[in-house]
Amino acid sequence: MIWDLWKKGFYAWEDATAKYVEGWTKSPLLLGPSGMMLGGAMKAKAAYDKAASSWVGNLGLATKRDQERALHVLNQIESRLIDLEERLAEMQKKDDTRT
């Protein structure tokens, strides 16, 4: 009985709190400054990433972009090699059936 009363009170509190918080999260008073802060943080991160990439590149090391390009080329070569292996296996099967 006490547990049921506590649960009802909790659910009433949770419902009221959820409505209040939902109202604030849709408010332009919260969304405007939050958006500006997020935009500023993204600009700062972009500047940091650019500076870090430049610094690493000036040391003569491969940057993340260089590594991604190299990995892409390696994946293309691997795909072509697999295709050639499959063609070769098909040709060998044809030769084996002829003999």
N, C-alpha and C positions, 0 to 999 in steps of 0.2 A: 504494500500500500504506500509506504513512504517512497519506495523506489519509483512507482508509477507517478507520484506527485512530482518527484524530482525530475523525471524524464519529461513530463509535460512542461515544467518550468524551463528546462533546458531548451526544448524545441521552440518554445515561445521566444526565448532570448535569442536563439540562433536565427530564427526567422526575422526578427526585428533588426538584428545586427546586419544580416545579409542584405536586407532592403536598404539600410542606411549606407553601407559600404558600396553597394552597387550604384546608388545614386551619386556618390562622390566620384566613383571611377569613371562615370560618364560626364562629369562636370567639366566645362571648358576651363574652369579655374584650376583644375588639376591637370588636364590634358595639355593645355598650352605650354606651361613651364616644363612639364615632363618631356614633351616633344622637343623643346629647345635644348634641354639638358642631354637628351639622347642624341640629337643632331650634333651638338658640341663634342660629345664623347666619341662619336663616329669620326668626326673630322680630326680629332686628336689622335685616334688610333690609326687613321690613314696616314697622317704625318709621321707618326712613330714608325709604322711599317715601311714607309718610303725611306726614312733616314736609316733604319736598320738594314734595309736591303742595299742601300748605297754604301754603307759602312762595310758590310760583308763583301760586296763586290769590289770595293777598293782594296780589300785585303787579298784579292785574287781568288777568293773562294766562290763556289757556285751558290747562287741565290736560290730561293725557293722556286722562283719562276724558271730558272735554268734547269733545276732538277726536274720540274714538272715537264718541261719540253723534252728533256732527255728520256724520261720515263715514257712519254707518249711515243717517241720514235722507237724505243725498245719494244713497246707493245705492238706497234705496227710490224716491226721486223719479225717478232714472234708469231704473229698471225700469218704472215706470208710464209714463214718456215713451216708452220703446221699445215697450211694448204699444200705446199710442195710435197711434204711427207705423205699426205693423203693421196695426191696424184701419183706419186711414185709407187705407193702400195697398190693402187688400182692397176697401174701398168704392169706391175709384177704379177698380180693375179691373172691378168689377161695373158701374159707370157706363159705362166704355169699351166693354164688351161689349154693352150695351143700345143704344148709338148706332150 
